[in-house]
Amino acid sequence: MRLFTLPLILAALPATAHAQFIAGPAPGGPPMPGISDRGTMTTAPSVDRDIDTLRDRIRAGRNSGELSKREARGLKREAGMIGTLADRYAADGLSDSERRELDTRIQVQRAAAAAQRLRGRSRTP
């Protein structure tokens, strides 16, 4: 019985070894700049620009007296958290859902800053 199984095992080995060396599909070439292997954005330049614009608006509101020091500090803190989150997301590539979340947070922050600035205008004589 052993003599019969040994040739059978030896005959099966080359077939399994051959299966390991079958070539897969050719790689698609280098990824486009700014896009990771998984097809997501690796950087968020427009998010950085939006955050910078938001900070400029907060600074302008504070300088014009439309925002109190406390309001400006809170808005700057939130803008900083959005920036930190954007950096964290961009570290492994920015997915579509992460990009939408950042855009939504920026829009909410813009609206909050605008509302506080308008409220500040109504307080000034």
C-alpha positions in Angstrom: 0.0 0.0 0.0 2.9 2.4 0.8 4.4 1.7 -2.5 1.2 2.7 -4.2 0.7 6.0 -2.3 4.3 7.3 -2.6 4.1 7.5 -6.5 0.7 9.1 -6.2 1.9 11.8 -3.8 5.0 12.4 -6.0 2.8 12.8 -9.0 0.6 15.3 -7.3 3.4 17.5 -6.1 4.4 18.9 -9.5 0.8 19.9 -10.2 0.4 21.9 -7.0 3.8 23.5 -7.4 2.9 24.5 -11.0 -0.3 26.2 -9.8 1.7 28.5 -7.6 3.7 29.9 -10.5 0.8 31.0 -12.7 1.1 34.6 -13.5 -1.7 37.0 -12.5 -2.9 40.0 -14.3 -0.3 42.6 -15.3 -0.1 45.6 -13.0 -1.9 48.7 -14.2 1.2 51.0 -14.2 2.1 53.7 -11.7 -0.8 55.5 -9.9 -1.7 59.0 -10.9 -0.2 61.8 -8.8 -2.2 62.5 -5.7 -4.1 59.2 -5.8 -3.2 56.2 -3.6 -3.2 52.5 -4.6 -6.8 52.2 -3.5 -8.0 55.0 -5.7 -8.4 57.6 -3.0 -7.0 61.1 -2.8 -3.8 61.3 -0.8 -3.9 65.0 0.0 -6.6 67.6 0.6 -5.3 70.9 -0.8 -8.8 72.4 -1.2 -9.6 71.4 2.4 -6.5 73.2 3.6 -7.5 76.3 1.5 -11.0 76.2 2.9 -9.7 76.0 6.5 -7.3 78.9 5.8 -10.2 81.0 4.4 -12.3 80.1 7.4 -9.5 81.3 9.8 -9.1 84.5 7.8 -12.9 85.2 8.1 -12.7 84.5 11.9 -9.8 86.9 12.2 -11.6 89.6 10.2 -14.7 89.2 12.3 -12.6 89.6 15.5 -10.8 92.6 14.1 -14.0 94.3 13.1 -15.6 93.6 16.4 -18.3 91.4 14.9 -17.0 88.4 16.9 -16.1 88.5 20.6 -12.8 87.1 21.7 -14.6 84.1 23.2 -16.6 83.4 19.9 -13.4 83.7 17.8 -11.5 81.4 20.1 -14.3 78.7 19.8 -14.4 79.1 16.1 -10.6 78.8 15.7 -10.6 75.7 17.9 -13.2 74.0 15.7 -11.3 75.0 12.6 -8.1 73.5 14.2 -10.0 70.2 14.9 -11.1 70.1 11.3 -7.5 70.6 10.1 -6.3 67.9 12.4 -9.0 65.5 11.1 -8.1 66.4 7.5 -4.4 65.6 8.2 -5.3 62.3 9.8 -7.6 61.3 6.9 -5.0 62.4 4.3 -2.3 60.2 5.9 -3.7 57.0 4.3 -5.6 58.6 1.4 -8.7 60.7 1.5 -11.7 58.6 0.6 -14.9 60.1 -0.9 -16.8 59.7 2.4 -14.0 61.4 4.4 -13.9 64.2 1.9 -17.7 64.7 2.2 -17.4 64.7 6.0 -14.7 67.4 5.9 -16.7 69.5 3.4 -19.8 69.2 5.7 -17.8 70.2 8.8 -16.3 73.2 6.9 -19.8 74.3 5.7 -21.2 74.0 9.2 -18.3 76.0 10.6 -18.7 78.7 7.9 -22.4 79.0 8.7 -21.7 79.2 12.5 -19.1 81.9 11.9 -21.4 83.9 9.6 -24.3 83.7 12.2 -22.1 84.9 15.0 -20.7 87.7 12.9 -24.3 88.8 12.0 -25.3 88.6 15.6 -22.3 90.8 16.4 -23.3 93.4 13.9 -26.7 93.7 15.5 -25.1 94.3 19.0 -22.8 97.2 17.8 -24.5 100.7 17.9 
